[in-house]
């Protein structure tokens, strides 16, 4: 893997790592330099100034492309107890539940449960606890963790009560 590092202030590092800023730099510096006949990008303080404050040639423009950030995903499925606080029976997204005491957005993948809700066989889901099979995906990117949740199955003992 190609890797290099530069020591800089934390504020500068935040700018360099920011995806929107990197994409904007690629749009105004790197991409135009890939056109035939375009050989350099430069900035002068004034039109009459003889020296460039910034000069980037075609070869060095590759430093202004979006960073390829390595991310690690780990997935685990386990039984959990959840309380639904928002539901959209028309699709898998739009669901929200309390998981481990925190409100989280979830994806509902249990079609049987959605069907029961659609047919009013399970009309009261809010405020009740449900045991579910919960798939948790942890995404570590730039040393920050992000979690995604999906309910793969609402256990039947909940539906019979």
C-alpha positions, 0 to 999 in steps of 0.5 A, a space after each residue: 500500500 502506498 503510504 506517506 505522511 506529512 507533519 502539520 497542524 491539526 487544523 490543516 490535517 482536518 482540512 486535508 482529510 475532509 472529503 468535500 474539500 479534497 473533491 473540490 481541490 480535485 475539481 479545480 486543480 487535478 481534473 482540468 490538468 488532465 485535459 490536453 493542452 493544459 499544463 499548469 495551474 497557478 495563482 498570482 497575487 496580482 495580474 502584474 506580479 511576475 512570480 507565482 504564489 502557487 504553481 502546480 504542474 500536471 505531474 504534481 496535480 495527483 497530490 490534489 485528488 481525494 484520499 483513499 481512506 482505508 476502512 474496516 467493517 466488522 459485522 456481528 449478529 446477536 439477540 437484543 431487546 429493542 423498543 420501536 419508536 418509529 416505523 415505516 411499514 412501506 419500506 425497510 428504512 425509516 425505522 428507529 428503535 431504542 437499543 442499549 438505551 440509545 435511539 438508533 436508526 435501524 433497517 427492518 429486514 424481517 418481511 414477516 414482521 412487516 407483513 403482520 404490521 401491514 395486516 394489523 396483526 401486530 397493531 401496537 409495537 410502540 412502547 413494547 419490548 421485542 427480542 430481535 436478531 440484530 445485525 450490527 455493522 461497525 465501520 472504522 474509518 479514520 479511527 472513528 467508529 460508525 454503527 449500522 443496525 439491521 433487524 433480521 428477525 423479530 422473534 415469534 414469542 413477541 408476536 404471540 403475546 
